[in-house]
Amino acid sequence: MEVKTQHQVAQSHDERARARSQRFHKLHHRPGIRVVPANDDMRRLLKHPLTGHFRAEGGLEWPNDTFTFKRLRDGNIIRESEVKAKANREDEVETKNRPPTHQRTRPAQQ
């Protein structure tokens, strides 16, 4: 019969606790949401308690939590994917309304 020392028992307990923590994190982890502030005032004033302030430009990944959802509902922040989709739609409309750039002019036939 092998007798374990206190150090070995504590070490095996730590390993089990670490494995349990990793399994829990894997099961319950939700990916964050990329958001951008709705305007410059929100960029300056808003900060998430966990991730902090927005940078001078661009968006930030905020946790998938109630704080983030409340700000989305209030319109203080916007999902980055929605901003990109809106920009793509505007580009398409602009392209459709623009006259063709490569029009050939044919000389009049006589």
Secondary structure, 3 states (H helix, E strand, C coil): CCCCCHHHHHHHHHHHHHHHHHHHHHHHCCCCEEEEECCHHHHHHCEECCCEECCCCCCEEECCCHHHHHHHHHCCEEEHHHHHHHHHHHHHHHHHHCCCCCCCCCCCCC
